[in-house]
Amino acid sequence: MSSDNILDAEIVLANGTIIHSVKKYPELFWTIRGAGNAGYGIITALTLRMHPIHLISTHIGLYYDIDQAPLLFSVTNQLGCNIHENLTLSFTIYVEEIQIDGYYLGPASEVQPLLQEYVKLTKPKHLTYTENNLHHLIVDGDADIRTYCKIKSFLIDSKGLSDEGIKTLVNFIKSFKCEIYSVILLLGGGKVNEIGRNETAFVHRGFMYHMIVKITLTYGNSEDFEICLQELDNFSQEFRRNYTSNESYQNMIDRELDNWQCRYYDENFERLVEIKRKYDPHNLFYWVQSIPIHTNISCNY
């Protein structure tokens, strides 16, 4: 999302040239907004568009039993595209419950009427509103605990996740051996969907949700890890085939992801290859999922 707010950048190219204003190079400027981590140079400065934030923001906590999942997502599919622009919702699905964390730029007295219909239809078992400044609500008390994990990324189209898709996801989470949860970010009425798929290199537009499935690999039996990783990969392929789009978010790096070129960049991929060949012809900035300088892969279906 930050890439939509890049106004300019300074970048060091493979030949040592320093470009102080990438806006003067429209194709490179297009590239770094969505593929800036894909091997075009070293960005040493960014100029970003800033947005005013209300002094008081509100955190909304909604809590549901896991068996309320079909109702919850059915309602969200209906109302999600009309959500207020100053409100964002994130769903975390655990083995026994679903928690929604909402953040609203403004006081609780403003957001309560906006959520009235949603609350009435979804019937949460518990609901909280907490006011503070946005930094305190999001950052304070958020412990930086480093763990090994594996994440699978999915984007779900504007119809939302189907009842069968939700049932499949919940059953998988309930039966999984390793520590697991899923986070689903509502994109339906968000600013990200107001920009065209090809206006920048960030192609993922027009979606209802971005969803991740995350397993935590704590210390223990490495054989169990391998089994869990394989089961997660098997589930992901089947789940993507039946319930989601073909696309994945490129900042959730997944070295096992098949056809990553099209899943990360879709129809923008071939243009990205052409620009890479121009600015890094010897492929100095290379790693497994960097943009190559040659390809025989076409994502223009």
C-alpha positions as a Markdown table, in Angstrom:
| # | Residue | x | y | z |
|---|---|---|---|---|
| 1 | Met | 0.0 | 0.0 | 0.0 |
| 2 | Ser | 2.9 | 2.4 | 0.7 |
| 3 | Ser | 4.0 | 2.1 | -3.0 |
| 4 | Asp | 0.8 | 4.0 | -4.0 |
| 5 | Asn | 2.1 | 7.0 | -2.0 |
| 6 | Ile | 5.6 | 7.2 | -3.5 |
| 7 | Leu | 6.0 | 10.6 | -5.1 |
| 8 | Asp | 9.7 | 10.3 | -5.9 |
| 9 | Ala | 12.9 | 8.3 | -5.1 |
| 10 | Glu | 16.6 | 8.2 | -5.3 |
| 11 | Ile | 18.1 | 5.0 | -6.7 |
| 12 | Val | 21.6 | 3.6 | -7.4 |
| 13 | Leu | 21.6 | 1.6 | -10.6 |
| 14 | Ala | 23.7 | -1.5 | -11.4 |
| 15 | Asn | 26.3 | 0.6 | -13.3 |
| 16 | Gly | 26.8 | 2.9 | -10.3 |
| 17 | Thr | 24.7 | 5.8 | -11.7 |
| 18 | Ile | 22.8 | 7.6 | -9.0 |
| 19 | Ile | 19.3 | 8.8 | -10.2 |
| 20 | His | 18.3 | 11.5 | -7.8 |
| 21 | Ser | 14.8 | 11.9 | -9.1 |
| 22 | Val | 13.2 | 8.7 | -10.5 |
| 23 | Lys | 10.1 | 10.6 | -11.6 |
| 24 | Lys | 12.2 | 11.8 | -14.5 |
| 25 | Tyr | 12.4 | 8.1 | -15.7 |
| 26 | Pro | 8.7 | 7.2 | -16.0 |
| 27 | Glu | 9.2 | 3.5 | -16.6 |
| 28 | Leu | 11.5 | 3.0 | -13.6 |
| 29 | Phe | 9.1 | 5.1 | -11.5 |
| 30 | Trp | 6.3 | 2.8 | -12.6 |
| 31 | Thr | 8.4 | -0.3 | -11.7 |
| 32 | Ile | 9.4 | 0.7 | -8.1 |
| 33 | Arg | 5.7 | 1.2 | -7.2 |
| 34 | Gly | 5.0 | -2.5 | -6.8 |
| 35 | Ala | 8.2 | -4.2 | -7.8 |
| 36 | Gly | 10.7 | -2.2 | -5.9 |
| 37 | Asn | 12.0 | -5.3 | -4.1 |
| 38 | Ala | 12.5 | -7.2 | -7.4 |
| 39 | Gly | 16.1 | -6.1 | -8.4 |
| 40 | Tyr | 16.3 | -2.8 | -10.3 |
| 41 | Gly | 18.7 | -1.0 | -8.0 |
| 42 | Ile | 19.2 | 0.2 | -4.5 |
| 43 | Ile | 16.7 | 2.8 | -3.3 |
| 44 | Thr | 18.5 | 5.2 | -1.0 |
| 45 | Ala | 15.7 | 7.8 | -0.4 |
| 46 | Leu | 11.9 | 8.0 | -0.8 |
| 47 | Thr | 9.6 | 11.0 | -1.0 |
| 48 | Leu | 6.2 | 9.9 | 0.3 |
| 49 | Arg | 2.8 | 11.5 | 0.2 |
| 50 | Met | 1.6 | 12.1 | 3.8 |
| 51 | His | -1.9 | 12.0 | 5.1 |
| 52 | Pro | -3.4 | 13.8 | 8.0 |
| 53 | Ile | -4.5 | 11.5 | 10.9 |
| 54 | His | -7.1 | 12.4 | 13.5 |
| 55 | Leu | -5.8 | 13.0 | 17.0 |
| 56 | Ile | -8.2 | 10.3 | 18.3 |
| 57 | Ser | -8.6 | 7.0 | 16.7 |
| 58 | Thr | -10.7 | 4.0 | 17.7 |
| 59 | His | -9.8 | 0.3 | 17.9 |
| 60 | Ile | -12.9 | -2.0 | 17.5 |
| 61 | Gly | -12.7 | -5.6 | 18.8 |
| 62 | Leu | -15.3 | -8.1 | 17.7 |
| 63 | Tyr | -15.2 | -11.7 | 18.8 |
| 64 | Tyr | -17.0 | -14.7 | 17.4 |
| 65 | Asp | -17.1 | -18.5 | 17.9 |
| 66 | Ile | -15.5 | -20.4 | 15.1 |
| 67 | Asp | -18.9 | -21.8 | 14.1 |
| 68 | Gln | -20.1 | -18.3 | 13.3 |
| 69 | Ala | -17.6 | -18.1 | 10.4 |
| 70 | Pro | -20.1 | -18.7 | 7.5 |
| 71 | Leu | -22.5 | -16.0 | 8.8 |
| 72 | Leu | -19.7 | -13.6 | 9.5 |
| 73 | Phe | -18.2 | -13.8 | 6.0 |
| 74 | Ser | -21.5 | -13.9 | 4.3 |
| 75 | Val | -22.4 | -10.5 | 5.8 |
| 76 | Thr | -18.9 | -9.1 | 5.1 |
| 77 | Asn | -19.2 | -10.2 | 1.5 |
| 78 | Gln | -22.4 | -8.2 | 1.3 |
| 79 | Leu | -21.3 | -5.0 | 3.1 |
| 80 | Gly | -17.5 | -5.0 | 2.6 |
| 81 | Cys | -17.4 | -2.8 | -0.5 |
| 82 | Asn | -19.5 | -0.1 | 1.3 |
| 83 | Ile | -17.3 | 0.2 | 4.4 |
| 84 | His | -16.4 | 3.7 | 5.4 |
| 85 | Glu | -13.1 | 4.9 | 4.0 |
| 86 | Asn | -11.7 | 5.7 | 7.4 |
| 87 | Leu | -12.3 | 2.2 | 8.7 |
| 88 | Thr | -10.3 | -1.0 | 8.1 |
| 89 | Leu | -11.1 | -4.5 | 9.3 |
| 90 | Ser | -8.7 | -7.4 | 9.8 |
| 91 | Phe | -10.0 | -11.0 | 10.7 |
| 92 | Thr | -7.9 | -13.5 | 12.5 |
| 93 | Ile | -9.1 | -17.1 | 12.4 |
| 94 | Tyr | -7.9 | -19.3 | 15.2 |
| 95 | Val | -8.8 | -22.9 | 16.0 |
| 96 | Glu | -11.7 | -22.0 | 18.3 |
| 97 | Glu | -12.6 | -18.3 | 17.6 |
| 98 | Ile | -12.4 | -15.4 | 15.1 |
| 99 | Gln | -11.3 | -12.0 | 16.2 |
| 100 | Ile | -11.8 | -8.9 | 14.2 |
| 101 | Asp | -9.6 | -5.9 | 14.8 |
| 102 | Gly | -11.0 | -2.7 | 13.3 |
| 103 | Tyr | -9.3 | 0.7 | 13.2 |
| 104 | Tyr | -11.2 | 3.9 | 12.7 |
| 105 | Leu | -9.7 | 7.3 | 12.2 |
| 106 | Gly | -12.0 | 9.2 | 14.6 |
| 107 | Pro | -13.8 | 8.8 | 17.9 |
| 108 | Ala | -15.9 | 5.8 | 19.0 |
| 109 | Ser | -19.1 | 7.9 | 18.8 |
| 110 | Glu | -18.6 | 8.3 | 15.0 |
| 111 | Val | -17.8 | 4.7 | 14.2 |
| 112 | Gln | -20.6 | 3.0 | 16.3 |
| 113 | Pro | -23.4 | 4.1 | 13.9 |
| 114 | Leu | -21.3 | 3.0 | 10.9 |
| 115 | Leu | -21.0 | -0.5 | 12.3 |
| 116 | Gln | -24.5 | -0.8 | 13.6 |
| 117 | Glu | -25.9 | -2.9 | 10.8 |
| 118 | Tyr | -22.7 | -5.1 | 10.6 |
| 119 | Val | -22.9 | -5.8 | 14.4 |
| 120 | Lys | -26.6 | -6.5 | 14.2 |
| 121 | Leu | -26.2 | -9.0 | 11.3 |
| 122 | Thr | -23.1 | -10.8 | 12.5 |
| 123 | Lys | -24.0 | -11.1 | 16.2 |
| 124 | Pro | -20.6 | -11.0 | 17.9 |
| 125 | Lys | -20.3 | -12.6 | 21.3 |
| 126 | His | -18.2 | -9.7 | 22.6 |
| 127 | Leu | -17.6 | -6.1 | 21.3 |
| 128 | Thr | -15.2 | -3.4 | 22.5 |
| 129 | Tyr | -14.3 | 0.1 | 21.5 |
| 130 | Thr | -11.0 | 1.7 | 22.7 |
| 131 | Glu | -10.0 | 5.3 | 22.0 |
| 132 | Asn | -6.4 | 6.6 | 21.8 |
| 133 | Asn | -4.0 | 8.0 | 19.3 |
| 134 | Leu | -3.3 | 5.6 | 16.3 |
| 135 | His | 0.3 | 4.9 | 17.3 |
| 136 | His | -0.7 | 3.8 | 20.7 |
| 137 | Leu | -3.5 | 1.6 | 19.4 |
| 138 | Ile | -1.3 | -0.2 | 16.9 |
| 139 | Val | 2.3 | -0.2 | 18.2 |
| 140 | Asp | 2.4 | 0.2 | 22.0 |
| 141 | Gly | 2.6 | -3.2 | 23.7 |
| 142 | Asp | 3.2 | -5.1 | 20.5 |
| 143 | Ala | 6.1 | -7.3 | 21.5 |
| 144 | Asp | 8.7 | -7.9 | 18.8 |
| 145 | Ile | 9.0 | -11.7 | 19.1 |
| 146 | Arg | 11.0 | -13.3 | 16.3 |
| 147 | Thr | 9.9 | -16.8 | 15.3 |
| 148 | Tyr | 10.3 | -19.0 | 12.3 |
| 149 | Cys | 7.2 | -19.2 | 10.2 |
| 150 | Lys | 5.8 | -20.0 | 6.8 |
| 151 | Ile | 3.2 | -17.9 | 5.1 |
| 152 | Lys | 0.9 | -18.6 | 2.2 |
| 153 | Ser | -0.7 | -15.6 | 0.5 |
| 154 | Phe | -4.1 | -15.5 | -1.4 |
| 155 | Leu | -6.2 | -12.7 | -3.0 |
| 156 | Ile | -9.9 | -13.2 | -3.1 |
| 157 | Asp | -12.0 | -11.5 | -5.8 |
| 158 | Ser | -14.9 | -9.0 | -5.3 |
| 159 | Lys | -17.5 | -11.7 | -4.6 |
| 160 | Gly | -15.6 | -12.6 | -1.4 |
| 161 | Leu | -14.8 | -16.0 | 0.0 |
| 162 | Ser | -17.6 | -18.6 | -0.5 |
| 163 | Asp | -19.3 | -20.6 | 2.2 |
| 164 | Glu | -17.5 | -23.7 | 1.0 |
| 165 | Gly | -14.2 | -21.9 | 0.9 |
| 166 | Ile | -14.7 | -20.7 | 4.5 |
| 167 | Lys | -15.7 | -24.2 | 5.6 |
| 168 | Thr | -12.6 | -25.7 | 3.9 |
| 169 | Leu | -10.3 | -23.1 | 5.6 |
| 170 | Val | -11.8 | -23.6 | 9.1 |
| 171 | Asn | -11.7 | -27.4 | 8.8 |
| 172 | Phe | -8.0 | -27.2 | 7.8 |
| 173 | Ile | -7.1 | -24.9 | 10.7 |
| 174 | Lys | -9.0 | -27.1 | 13.2 |
| 175 | Ser | -7.2 | -30.3 | 12.0 |
| 176 | Phe | -3.7 | -29.0 | 11.6 |
| 177 | Lys | -0.9 | -30.4 | 13.7 |
| 178 | Cys | 1.3 | -27.3 | 14.0 |
| 179 | Glu | 0.5 | -23.9 | 15.4 |
| 180 | Ile | -1.6 | -22.1 | 12.7 |
| 181 | Tyr | -3.9 | -19.2 | 12.1 |
| 182 | Ser | -5.2 | -17.2 | 9.2 |
| 183 | Val | -5.4 | -13.4 | 8.8 |
| 184 | Ile | -7.8 | -11.9 | 6.3 |
| 185 | Leu | -7.6 | -8.1 | 5.5 |
| 186 | Leu | -10.7 | -6.6 | 4.0 |
| 187 | Leu | -9.8 | -4.6 | 0.9 |
| 188 | Gly | -13.3 | -4.2 | -0.5 |
| 189 | Gly | -13.9 | -0.5 | -0.2 |
| 190 | Gly | -10.3 | 0.5 | 0.1 |
| 191 | Lys | -8.3 | 3.1 | -1.7 |
| 192 | Val | -6.1 | 0.3 | -3.2 |
| 193 | Asn | -8.9 | -0.7 | -5.5 |
| 194 | Glu | -9.4 | 2.8 | -7.0 |
| 195 | Ile | -6.2 | 2.5 | -9.0 |
| 196 | Gly | -6.0 | 0.5 | -12.3 |
| 197 | Arg | -4.1 | -2.8 | -12.5 |
| 198 | Asn | -1.5 | -1.4 | -14.9 |
| 199 | Glu | -1.1 | 2.1 | -13.5 |
| 200 | Thr | 1.8 | 0.9 | -11.4 |
| 201 | Ala | 3.6 | -2.4 | -11.1 |
| 202 | Phe | 1.3 | -3.4 | -8.2 |
| 203 | Val | -1.2 | -5.4 | -10.1 |
| 204 | His | -3.4 | -6.6 | -7.3 |
| 205 | Arg | -6.5 | -4.4 | -7.6 |
| 206 | Gly | -10.3 | -5.1 | -7.4 |
| 207 | Phe | -10.1 | -7.7 | -4.6 |
| 208 | Met | -12.3 | -8.1 | -1.6 |
| 209 | Tyr | -9.7 | -9.7 | 0.7 |
| 210 | His | -6.0 | -10.4 | 1.0 |
| 211 | Met | -5.6 | -13.6 | 3.1 |
| 212 | Ile | -2.6 | -15.3 | 4.6 |
| 213 | Val | -2.3 | -18.7 | 6.3 |
| 214 | Lys | 0.6 | -18.7 | 8.7 |
| 215 | Ile | 2.2 | -21.5 | 10.6 |
| 216 | Thr | 4.7 | -20.9 | 13.4 |
| 217 | Leu | 7.7 | -23.3 | 13.5 |
| 218 | Thr | 8.8 | -23.3 | 17.1 |
| 219 | Tyr | 11.6 | -25.4 | 18.5 |
| 220 | Gly | 10.8 | -29.1 | 18.4 |
| 221 | Asn | 10.8 | -32.1 | 16.1 |
| 222 | Ser | 12.0 | -31.1 | 12.6 |
| 223 | Glu | 10.2 | -34.0 | 11.1 |
| 224 | Asp | 6.9 | -32.5 | 12.3 |
| 225 | Phe | 7.9 | -29.2 | 10.6 |
| 226 | Glu | 8.4 | -31.0 | 7.3 |
| 227 | Ile | 5.1 | -32.7 | 7.5 |
| 228 | Cys | 3.3 | -29.5 | 8.4 |
| 229 | Leu | 5.0 | -27.6 | 5.6 |
| 230 | Gln | 4.0 | -30.2 | 3.1 |
| 231 | Glu | 0.4 | -30.3 | 4.3 |
| 232 | Leu | 0.3 | -26.5 | 4.1 |
| 233 | Asp | 1.6 | -26.6 | 0.6 |
| 234 | Asn | -0.9 | -29.2 | -0.5 |
| 235 | Phe | -3.8 | -27.3 | 1.1 |
| 236 | Ser | -2.7 | -24.0 | -0.5 |
| 237 | Gln | -2.6 | -25.5 | -4.0 |
| 238 | Glu | -6.1 | -27.0 | -3.6 |
| 239 | Phe | -7.5 | -23.9 | -1.9 |
| 240 | Arg | -6.2 | -21.6 | -4.6 |
| 241 | Arg | -7.5 | -23.9 | -7.4 |
| 242 | Asn | -11.1 | -23.9 | -5.9 |
| 243 | Tyr | -11.7 | -20.7 | -4.0 |
| 244 | Thr | -9.2 | -17.8 | -4.7 |
| 245 | Ser | -7.7 | -15.9 | -7.6 |
| 246 | Asn | -4.3 | -17.0 | -9.0 |
| 247 | Glu | -2.5 | -14.0 | -7.5 |
| 248 | Ser | -0.3 | -13.7 | -4.4 |
| 249 | Tyr | 1.2 | -10.7 | -2.6 |
| 250 | Gln | 4.9 | -10.4 | -3.5 |
| 251 | Asn | 6.0 | -9.2 | -0.1 |
| 252 | Met | 4.9 | -12.5 | 1.4 |
| 253 | Ile | 7.9 | -14.4 | -0.1 |
| 254 | Asp | 7.2 | -18.0 | -0.8 |
| 255 | Arg | 10.1 | -20.0 | -2.3 |
| 256 | Glu | 7.8 | -23.0 | -3.0 |
| 257 | Leu | 5.2 | -20.9 | -4.9 |
| 258 | Asp | 4.7 | -22.2 | -8.4 |
| 259 | Asn | 4.3 | -19.8 | -11.3 |
| 260 | Trp | 5.4 | -16.9 | -8.9 |
| 261 | Gln | 6.1 | -14.6 | -11.9 |
| 262 | Cys | 2.4 | -14.4 | -12.7 |
| 263 | Arg | 1.1 | -14.8 | -9.2 |
| 264 | Tyr | 3.1 | -11.8 | -8.0 |
| 265 | Tyr | 3.0 | -9.6 | -11.2 |
| 266 | Asp | 0.5 | -11.1 | -13.6 |
| 267 | Glu | 0.1 | -9.2 | -16.9 |
| 268 | Asn | 2.7 | -6.6 | -15.7 |
| 269 | Phe | 5.5 | -9.3 | -15.7 |
| 270 | Glu | 6.7 | -9.1 | -19.3 |
| 271 | Arg | 7.0 | -5.3 | -19.1 |
| 272 | Leu | 9.0 | -5.6 | -15.9 |
| 273 | Val | 11.4 | -8.0 | -17.7 |
| 274 | Glu | 11.9 | -5.4 | -20.5 |
| 275 | Ile | 12.6 | -2.6 | -18.0 |
| 276 | Lys | 15.0 | -4.9 | -16.0 |
| 277 | Arg | 16.9 | -5.7 | -19.1 |
| 278 | Lys | 17.3 | -2.0 | -19.8 |
| 279 | Tyr | 18.5 | -0.9 | -16.3 |
| 280 | Asp | 20.3 | -4.0 | -15.2 |
| 281 | Pro | 21.4 | -5.8 | -18.4 |
| 282 | His | 23.9 | -8.1 | -16.6 |
| 283 | Asn | 21.5 | -9.1 | -13.9 |
| 284 | Leu | 23.6 | -7.8 | -11.0 |
| 285 | Phe | 20.7 | -7.6 | -8.7 |
| 286 | Tyr | 19.7 | -11.3 | -8.7 |
| 287 | Trp | 18.0 | -13.7 | -6.3 |
| 288 | Val | 15.6 | -16.6 | -6.7 |
| 289 | Gln | 12.5 | -14.4 | -7.2 |
| 290 | Ser | 14.0 | -11.3 | -8.7 |
| 291 | Ile | 12.8 | -10.1 | -12.1 |
| 292 | Pro | 14.9 | -11.9 | -14.8 |
| 293 | Ile | 16.4 | -10.2 | -17.9 |
| 294 | His | 15.0 | -12.9 | -20.2 |
| 295 | Thr | 11.8 | -15.0 | -20.0 |
| 296 | Asn | 9.7 | -17.4 | -22.0 |
| 297 | Ile | 6.8 | -17.0 | -19.5 |
| 298 | Ser | 3.7 | -15.1 | -20.6 |
| 299 | Cys | 1.2 | -14.0 | -18.0 |
| 300 | Asn | -1.2 | -12.4 | -20.6 |
| 301 | Tyr | -3.8 | -15.2 | -20.6 |
